Amino acid sequence: EPGKLGCAPDQPLKLYIGHIPESVTEEQLRPVFEPFGQLLELVILRQNGVSRGCGFAHYARADSAYAAIEALHGKCRLDESQPELIVRIACTTARCTAAGF
């Protein structure tokens, strides 16, 4: 809920994405997240060019980010050999502490 973390529905919000298969690229991941709203950034974390299996989706609007969480968290599998995606708010320490996370 946008109010719980102190951000209005029209403010940007970044999501953490976990369980991204190593073989998946940003170009392949983008269509999974774009239907929920405007993405400011989508990045898969890499070390020495190898996917770390996680990344971030930064939405222009918090309500878009919450729609993505609702639709994808624990429900979307990009590869049958991988678990379902983890999709949650990428909390800053101050924001999460204030919200009780």
N, C-alpha and C positions, 0 to 999 in steps of 0.2 A: 504494500500500500504506500503510495507516494507520501502521504502525510506522516507516516510513522518515521521515515528517515528525514523528514524536514525538507522535502523537495516538492515543489508544485508539479502538477502533471505536465506542464509545458517546459520544464527545465531539463537539461541534458542529464543522462544517467548512464553509467558504464556497468556492463555485466561481465562477470567471470564465466568462462565456458570451459568445462572439464570433460575428459574422456574423448578428446578429438583424436581420431586415428592418425597415426604417423603419416600416412600417405595422402591425407586430405590437405588441400591448399586453401588459401584465403579465397581464391576464385571459386572453388567448389563449395566453400562454407557460406559465402555471401548470399546465395539464393535461399538458404535455409532461414536466414535472419532478416532479410529485406522485406518480406511480406508484412512485417509488423510495424514498419515505420522507417524513417530516414536514418541511415547509419552515418555517423560522422567518421567512424573508424572501425575497422575490423582487422584484428591482427592475431596471428598464431605465434606463440613464443617459440623461439628456436635457440639452440645452443650448438655452435659449430655447424650450422646449416641443417641440423636435425630437429624435427618437431619435438617439443617437450610435452605434447598431448594436451595443451591448454592454451587459452587465449582470452581475448577481450572483444566485446562488441560495445561500442559507444553510440548510444542512440541520442538523437536530437531532442527527444521528448521522453520523460519518465513513463508516461502512459504507454508508449510503444514498448519500452523495456519490460514493463510489467506484463504486457500481452505476450511477449516472447517467453518470459519465464513460465507463464500459465500454460502456454501451448507446448513448450519444448522440454522443460525440466523433467527428467525421468521418463519421458515419453518418446523421445526421438533418438534413433540409433542410426548412425551414419555407415556402420559396417556391422554385419551380423556377428562378427567375432569380437566386437567391442561392447561394453555396457552402454546404457542410455546416457545421453549427454547430461552433464550437470550444468544448469544455467541459473545463476544467482547474482544478486547485486555484488559488485566489486566494492566492498566497503573500505572507506578510509577509516583509520583507527578512531578518529574523533567522531565521525558520523555514526559508526557502529556502537561505540561506547554510549553515546547519547541516546541511541535507540534501544539500548539494552541487549545488544548482540555480543 
